[in-house]
Structure formats: structure tokens, C-alpha cells
């Protein structure tokens, strides 16, 4: 969908949307005030964020289609809700263009940009495999023109458009079926998508990983006919010697659970078990598109977890790249095994001072937080606060969980340095404690368990049912707020 900006609404605009703050008066709309007021009363419209009312008012010899869009208290999140709600209302309605008149709203450039970004993000669809989609279900909305916006909106929109493009990559990766997206094709897809943006790309195949001693990652991969990969994307936008941030994503392109096989019901959802890697790829595209003034590397550990005759067994002991040994109690706790080697390789290769990993890691996180927040674990209070602030500002919500020695002891093994699962209780915490054992001293580290938020069963302000693109907005805001001048 095309987002445009204009100084004023065209007199010929057939469909016009007007933002209305909660408790504010209704627009007169060239003599249509009584009609607007009646429609608002009938719909119990009070300007709540995301509320939308349709009304037709006289215009020349005909009528103009007007939509009142609630912007609530006027926060950026409220404007996001408004932009997403407007597009959700019109996307398949037959309307092709809508003009949004923000001239009387008093909205800041940041608020209008939040509206525009949510509108563009809510319009994302993946209909490639729908060959018999009814006409009434096909998207018609092509253009959203925002008229009368504050000075500075154009520049802010350039950055927001980069975030939207990064989210589109993430969503596509998460949505693609597992016979199409597997470790090697994940790499190929990302290469094509970011070609020409200035990212330095490194790819490790299984032979290279074997030479490096990545027994933890390769143990997961060995049951699949699809070879694993490490994909690294580096953006060098900062000054010489500037701190390097690393984002590391779990990329299990399909997860059967391995020998510890999952129940059949719902297993098809495990195509999105690479949501962490998808988010990393998306934010790296975003940073490159907007020429971020920072040095960042994004690393994806890519495997498929399958249960063939060569698959890893419960009870196996593997040696990670760090030299630490792991007793594999449950082959369905595979994401942490992938991250262990990916994190070690990232630290040795790029020497980051700050490292954030993202993973659809535990079902226990969904039990704890449902589908509203991702879980945050960190060894540094300052880093945790930075991420929580970015979550609040971006709309990608986080909630912090504890780490402690008492939890760490729960993954001690009687025959190896550690086991890959603890008891049933505190499952998300013991998973984070496992990852923490592979973080070097002095590195600020955070783990984001995003199991409940990469895929949605109901629409949200910036997504329909399906892939949400979670993590791209969050990490981009984290970088811009804390690492760019």
C-alpha cells in the first residue's frame, strides 16, 4: 500500500477520514454537522483509540464518504491504533483511496507517523498461495494520503517506512510454509531481499560449523535432510571503534520436537519457530534502509528439527563450541542448543559489547504471559530498562522475569556440565539460565522469549491474523534511542 503526504485534502477526494480525540468535538464537514453528530451518537462514538464510524455527508450533487477515527488521548500508541483500525475497515471494502485530514488535530509529526506506519503495516497480506480468493476478499485499498501534517513528518516517515519494510520481510519469513522455507532457502530469501542495501553477509555451512566445534547446534540439525546454516548480516554505520550490538535469533524453520516428538494437533504452527531469526533479519533490513549510524550484527542460527533414524536422542551428550558439554534430556528443547553455539560464535567473531537474543523458546512463556507480552531476561539492569522503554514506545510489549542462582542449579547435570531442561516449574527461566551460561563475562545480554507474540490468532492494531512482525519495531527503537546520536 502507498502512503502519501499532501498539504490539504483534495476537493475531489471521495473518501475522507478525520481523526477525533477522545472527548473532542466533532467536525462540521461543510454543513454536514448534524448528520455526523447523529451517526456518532448512533454508534456511541466518543473518540476512543481505534473506534471508527462511517457517515455520508452532502457534497455537491452527491455525497462524500467520511470516517471518524478515534485517536484516544493522543499518544503514539493511540495513533497507531487509529491508523490500523482505519485500514482494517477499508482494506477489502472496495475503496481504493482515502484522504486523512489531520490539519485540525494538532498531532505531532511523531503521532502522524505512528498513524501512517500502522496503516501501512496493517495492510500487509500474503496471498501467494490463494488461487481462488473471492473478489470481495481481495484488498482494494491502494493509497492513503495524509493531509495537513506537522512539519518534520516526511523525515520521520522515511524511518517508519524502513521499519515497515523490515516487518514485511519478517512476516514473509514467518508465514512461508516449511517445504519452501528451510535453512538454506532462508539464507537465499534474505540475500535477495537485502541485496544492494550495504549489509556484509557471512554464511556458514555444516562443514564450517563442524570445524568450529558447534556440536550443540549440529546435534539438532542431524535428524533432518536439510542442512543447517549460520547467517550473519553486519551493518557498519557507526564510527571506527564504536560499540557493536549483536542480535541473535533462533531459526528453527520447522520443529517436530525431534525424537521427543510434539503432538500432531497444532504441529503445523511450528513453521514459525524461526520467528527470532525472522525478527533479526527484519531489523537488519530496517537499519540498513534508514542508514542507521551504528555498528550492528544480526546472526541467525538456522536448523530443522526432525525425527529420522539419525536424529539426536534423549540422553545424548553434545559438546558446544564453547567447550561446555550438554546432556540432552529433551530434543524438543532444541532452540537453546542452537542459540548456545550461535551466541558463542557471535562473541568470538564480532566481539559485541551488547547482545540481545530473540527466540520462540518456551511454551511456558505463553502460559505465563499469553499472547500480549514477550518475556525479558537480562544480566544488566540498565539494558533491561532500555528494552522495556523501547517496548513501551514501540508497542512490542515486554515483561521482565528474574534470573538467580537457585534457578541455575536446576539445569545442572550429573554427567555433563548442564542439561538442556530443568523441572516443569519455571521453564522459561531455566531456559534463560541455560543461555546465560554461554554469554561471556562483561557482555551486556538480554534474552527475549517471544513464543507467544510472533503469530496472532486475532487481528491487532498493525496486523491481521497471522504473522505479527514482532521484534522489528522494538529493536529499531532500542537502537535509535540508545546507540545513535
C-alpha positions in Angstrom: 0.0 0.0 0.0 1.2 3.5 -0.9 1.3 6.2 1.9 1.5 9.7 0.6 1.5 13.2 2.2 -0.2 16.3 0.9 -0.7 19.9 2.2 -4.5 19.6 2.1 -7.3 17.3 1.2 -8.2 17.4 -2.5 -11.7 18.8 -3.2 -12.2 15.7 -5.4 -11.4 13.2 -2.6 -14.4 10.8 -2.4 -13.4 9.2 0.9 -12.1 11.3 3.8 -11.1 10.2 7.3 -11.0 12.7 10.2 -9.1 11.9 13.4 -11.1 12.8 16.6 -9.6 12.8 20.1 -11.5 11.4 23.0 -13.9 14.0 24.3 -13.2 16.4 21.5 -15.9 18.0 19.4 -17.0 16.5 16.1 -16.0 18.1 12.7 -18.7 20.2 10.9 -17.6 18.9 7.5 -19.0 21.7 5.3 -22.5 21.7 6.6 -22.8 18.0 7.4 -22.5 18.5 11.2 -26.0 17.3 12.1 -25.5 14.1 10.0 -22.1 13.5 11.6 -23.4 14.0 15.1 -26.3 11.7 14.5 -24.0 8.9 13.2 -21.6 9.4 16.1 -24.5 9.1 18.6 -25.9 6.0 17.0 -22.5 4.3 17.0 -21.7 5.5 20.6 -18.6 7.1 19.2 -16.6 9.0 21.8 -13.1 9.2 20.2 -11.7 6.1 21.8 -8.5 5.0 20.1 -9.3 2.8 17.1 -13.0 3.4 17.1 -14.3 4.1 13.5 -17.7 5.4 12.3 -18.9 5.7 8.7 -21.1 8.5 7.6 -22.1 10.1 4.3 -22.4 13.9 4.1 -23.7 16.1 1.2 -21.0 17.1 -1.3 -22.1 19.0 -4.4 -24.8 16.9 -6.2 -23.8 13.8 -4.4 -22.3 12.6 -1.1 -18.9 12.2 0.4 -17.9 9.1 2.4 -16.5 10.3 5.7 -15.0 8.2 8.5 -14.5 9.4 12.1 -11.4 7.8 13.6 -10.8 7.9 17.3 -7.3 8.8 18.5 -8.0 8.5 22.2 -5.7 10.5 24.5 -3.4 11.3 21.6 -0.4 9.1 22.4 1.7 7.5 19.7 0.2 4.1 20.6 -3.3 5.6 20.3 -2.5 7.0 16.8 -1.2 3.5 15.9 -4.5 2.0 16.9 -6.3 4.6 14.8 -4.2 4.0 11.6 -4.6 0.3 11.9 -8.3 0.4 12.5 -8.9 2.7 9.5 -7.1 0.4 7.1 -8.8 -2.7 8.6 -12.1 -1.0 7.9 -11.3 -0.2 4.3 -8.8 -2.8 3.1 -11.3 -5.0 1.3 -14.2 -2.6 1.2 -14.0 -1.6 -2.4 -12.5 1.8 -1.5 -9.2 2.4 -3.4 -8.0 5.7 -1.9 -8.6 7.5 1.4 -7.5 11.0 2.4 -6.8 11.5 6.1 -7.3 15.1 7.2 -5.1 15.7 10.3 -4.9 19.5 9.8 -7.1 20.3 12.8 -5.9 17.5 15.0 -2.8 19.3 16.4 -1.0 16.0 16.1 2.8 15.9 16.2 4.9 14.6 13.4 5.6 11.5 15.6 1.9 10.8 16.1 1.1 11.2 12.4 4.0 9.0 11.6 2.7 6.3 14.0 -0.7 6.5 12.3 0.8 6.2 8.8 3.1 3.3 9.9 0.3 1.3 11.5 -1.8 1.9 8.4 0.9 0.6 6.1 1.7 -2.4 8.4 -2.0 -3.3 8.8 -2.4 -3.6 5.1 0.3 -6.3 4.7 -1.1 -9.6 3.3 0.4 -12.8 2.0 -1.9 -14.2 -0.7 0.6 -16.0 -2.8 -1.0 -19.4 -2.3 -4.6 -18.3 -2.5 -5.6 -19.1 -6.1 -9.4 -18.9 -5.7 -9.8 -15.9 -3.4 -13.3 -14.4 -3.8 -13.3 -10.8 -5.2 -14.9 -9.4 -2.1 -12.0 -10.8 0.0 -9.3 -9.2 -2.2 -7.6 -6.0 -1.0 -8.8 -2.9 -2.8 -7.2 -0.1 -0.8 -4.1 1.2 -2.6 -3.4 4.7 -1.4 -3.6 6.5 2.0 -3.0 10.3 1.6 -2.3 12.1 4.9 -3.1 15.8 4.5 -2.1 18.8 6.7 0.5 17.0 8.8 3.1 18.7 11.0 6.5 19.8 9.8 9.0 17.0 10.0 6.6 14.2 9.1 8.3 13.4 5.8 11.6 12.7 7.5 10.0 10.7 10.3 8.0 8.7 7.7 11.2 7.7 5.9 12.4 5.9 9.0 9.0 4.4 9.7 8.8 3.2 6.1 12.1 1.4 6.7 10.6 -0.3 9.8 7.5 -1.3 7.8 9.7 -2.9 5.1 11.7 -4.8 7.7 8.5 -6.0 9.3 7.3 -7.2 5.9 10.4 -9.3 5.5 9.9 -10.8 9.0 6.3 -11.6 8.3 7.0 -13.2 5.0 9.7 -15.4 6.5 7.4 -16.4 9.4 4.5 -17.1 7.0 6.2 -19.2 4.4 5.5 -22.9 4.6 8.2 -25.2 5.8 8.6 -27.0 2.5 9.5 -23.6 1.0 11.4 -22.1 3.9 14.3 -24.2 5.4 17.8 -23.2 6.5 19.3 -22.9 3.0 16.3 -21.2 1.4 16.0 -18.8 4.4 19.5 -17.6 3.6 18.7 -17.3 -0.1 15.5 -15.4 0.6 17.2 -12.9 2.9 20.1 -12.4 0.5 17.7 -11.5 -2.3 15.6 -9.2 -0.1 18.5 -7.1 1.2 20.6 -7.1 -1.9 22.1 -3.7 -2.5 21.5 -2.3 1.0 25.1 -2.5 2.1 24.9 -5.4 4.5 28.0 -7.6 4.8 26.8 -11.2 4.7 28.5 -14.3 6.0 27.1 -17.8 5.8 28.5 -20.9 7.5 27.5 -24.4 6.2 27.6 -27.5 8.3 31.2 -28.3 7.3 32.3 -24.9 8.6 30.3 -25.3 11.8 31.7 -28.8 12.3 35.2 -27.4 12.0 34.3 -24.8 14.7 33.0 -27.4 17.1 29.4 -26.5 17.0 28.2 -29.8 18.4 25.2 -28.2 20.1 23.6 -26.7 17.0 24.6 -29.6 14.8 23.0 -32.1 17.2 19.7 -30.5 16.5 20.2 -30.4 12.7 21.4 -34.0 12.3 17.9 -35.5 12.1 17.0 -33.5 9.0 17.9 -33.9 5.3 18.0 -30.1 5.3 21.5 -28.9 6.4 21.7 -26.2 9.0 23.2 -22.7 8.4 24.5 -19.7 10.3 23.6 -16.4 8.6 25.3 -13.2 9.8 24.4 -9.7 8.5 26.6 -6.8 9.6 25.8 -3.2 9.2 28.7 -0.8 9.6 27.1 2.6 10.1 28.9 3.7 13.2 32.3 5.3 13.7 35.5 3.4 14.0 35.7 1.6 17.3 32.0 2.3 18.1 30.4 -0.4 20.3 29.0 -3.3 18.4 25.5 -4.6 19.1 24.6 -8.1 18.3 21.2 -9.6 17.7 21.0 -13.4 17.6 17.9 -15.2 16.5 16.6 -18.7 16.9 15.8 -20.0 13.4 14.2 -23.5 13.7 12.4 -23.4 10.3 10.3 -26.4 11.4 10.1 -28.1 14.8 8.6 -31.5 15.1 10.3 -31.9 18.5 12.7 -34.5 17.2 12.6 -37.8 19.0 10.7 -36.1 21.8 8.0 -35.5 19.2 5.2 -33.0 19.6 1.5 -33.9 19.5 0.1 -33.8 16.0 -2.6 -31.3 16.7 -1.2 -27.8 16.1 2.2 -29.0 14.9 1.7 -27.0 11.7 2.2 -23.9 13.7 5.8 -24.9 14.2 6.7 -23.3 10.9 7.0 -20.1 12.9 9.6 -21.4 15.3 12.1 -19.3 13.4 10.4 -16.1 14.5 13.5 -14.9 16.3 15.7 -15.3 13.2 12.9 -13.6 11.2 12.9 -10.6 13.5 16.7 -10.3 13.3 16.6 -10.4 9.5 13.8 -7.8 9.5 15.6 -5.3 11.9 18.8 -5.6 10.0 17.0 -4.7 6.8 15.4 -1.7 8.6 18.7 -0.4 9.9 20.3 -0.7 6.5 17.4 1.1 4.8 17.5 4.0 7.1 21.3 4.2 7.2 21.5 3.8 11.0 24.6 5.4 12.5 25.6 2.4 14.5 27.6 -0.9 14.1 25.2 -3.9 14.4 25.5 -7.5 13.5 22.5 -9.8 13.2 23.0 -13.6 13.4 20.5 -16.3 12.7 21.1 -19.9 13.8 19.1 -22.0 11.2 18.1 -25.6 11.6 15.2 -28.0 11.0 14.4 -30.3 13.9 13.3 -33.7 12.6 13.0 -37.3 14.0 14.7 -39.5 11.5 17.0 -42.5 12.2 20.0 -40.2 12.6 18.2 -37.8 14.9 19.6 -36.8 18.3 18.3 -39.0 21.1 17.2 -38.0 24.7 20.3 -38.9 26.8 22.9 -37.8 24.2 25.7 -35.6 25.4 27.0 -32.9 23.0 29.9 -30.6 23.1 29.2 -27.0 22.3 31.6 -24.5 20.6 32.3 -23.0 24.0 33.6 -26.4 25.2 30.8 -26.8 27.6 29.0 -30.2 27.5 25.2 -30.6 27.4 23.1 -33.6 28.3 20.1 -33.5 26.0 17.2 -34.6 28.2 14.5 -33.4 25.7 15.1 -33.0 22.0 12.2 -30.6 21.9 14.2 -28.1 23.9 16.3 -27.5 20.8 16.2 -23.7 20.4 18.6 -23.1 23.3 21.0 -25.7 21.8 21.0 -23.6 18.6 21.5 -20.3 20.4 24.3 -21.7 22.6 26.6 -22.1 19.6 25.3 -19.1 17.6 26.0 -16.8 20.6 29.5 -18.3 21.2 30.4 -17.8 17.5 28.9 -14.2 17.5 31.0 -13.2 20.5 34.2 -14.7 19.2 33.8 -13.3 15.7 32.3 -9.8 16.3 33.2 -9.0 19.9 29.9 -7.3 20.8 29.6 -5.3 24.0 25.8 -5.7 24.0 24.0 -8.9 22.8 20.2 -9.5 22.6 18.8 -12.9 21.6 15.3 -13.5 20.4 13.6 -16.9 20.4 10.3 -18.6 20.3 11.8 -20.6 23.1 9.2 -22.0 25.5 5.6 -22.9 25.8 5.9 -21.9 29.4 6.2 -18.3 28.3 2.7 -18.5 26.7 1.3 -20.0 29.9 2.9 -17.0 31.8 2.0 -14.1 29.5 -0.4 -15.4 26.9 -0.1 -13.5 23.6 0.2 -10.0 24.9 3.8 -9.6 26.1 7.2 -11.3 25.4 9.4 -12.2 28.3 12.6 -10.3 29.0 15.6 -11.7 30.9 18.9 -9.8 31.4 22.2 -9.8 33.3 22.2 -6.0 33.2 19.5 -3.7 34.8 20.4 -0.8 32.5 20.0 -2.9 29.4 16.7 -4.3 30.7 15.4 -0.7 31.3 16.4 0.4 27.8 14.5 -2.6 26.2 11.4 -2.0 28.4 11.3 1.7 27.4 11.7 0.7 23.7 8.9 -1.8 24.2 6.6 0.8 25.7 7.3 3.3 22.9 7.1 0.9 20.0 4.1 -1.2 21.0 6.0 -4.5 21.0 5.4 -5.3 24.7 7.9 -6.9 27.2 7.7 -8.1 30.8 10.8 -8.8 32.8 11.4 -12.1 34.6 14.1 -13.0 37.2 17.4 -14.8 36.9 19.0 -16.3 40.0 21.5 -19.0 41.1 18.7 -21.1 42.6 17.1 -21.4 39.1 20.5 -22.0 37.5 21.1 -25.1 39.7 18.0 -26.7 38.3 19.9 -27.4 35.0 23.0 -29.0 36.5 23.6 -32.5 35.0 25.0 -35.5 36.9 27.1 -36.5 33.8 27.8 -33.2 31.9 28.2 -29.5 32.5 24.5 -29.0 32.2 21.3 -30.5 30.9 19.1 -28.7 28.4 15.9 -28.7 30.5 15.0 -28.3 34.2 11.9 -29.4 36.0 8.4 -28.4 34.8 8.3 -25.3 37.0 9.9 -22.0 35.9 10.5 -23.5 32.4 11.1 -20.1 30.8 13.5 -19.1 33.5 15.6 -22.2 33.4 15.8 -21.9 29.6 17.2 -18.3 30.0 19.6 -19.6 32.7 20.8 -22.1 30.1 21.5 -19.4 27.5 23.2 -17.2 30.1 25.9 -19.9 30.6 27.1 -19.1 27.1 27.4 -15.3 27.5 30.9 -14.1 28.0 31.9 -12.0 31.1 31.5 -8.3 30.5 28.9 -8.7 27.7 25.6 -7.0 28.4 23.0 -9.6 27.5 19.2 -9.8 27.2 17.1 -12.8 26.2 13.6 -12.2 24.7 11.3 -15.2 24.8 8.8 -14.3 22.0 6.9 -17.6 21.8 3.5 -16.0 22.3 3.8 -12.9 20.1 5.2 -13.8 16.6 1.8 -15.2 15.4 -1.6 -14.0 16.2 -5.0 -15.7 16.2 -6.8 -12.4 16.2 -6.2 -9.0 14.5 -4.2 -6.3 16.2 -3.6 -2.6 15.5 -0.8 -3.3 13.0 -1.5 -6.8 11.9 -4.3 -9.2 10.8 -4.4 -12.8 11.9 -1.1 -14.4 11.3 2.5 -13.2 11.4 2.9 -10.0 13.5 6.4 -8.9 12.7 7.2 -8.7 16.4 10.6 -7.5 17.3 11.4 -5.2 14.4 9.8 -2.1 15.9 11.2 -3.0 19.3 14.8 -3.4 18.3 14.8 -0.5 15.9 13.5 1.8 18.7 16.1 0.3 21.1 18.9 1.1 18.7 17.8 4.6 17.8 17.1 5.6 21.4 20.3 4.3 22.9 23.1 3.9 20.3 22.5 6.7 17.8 23.3 10.4 18.5 
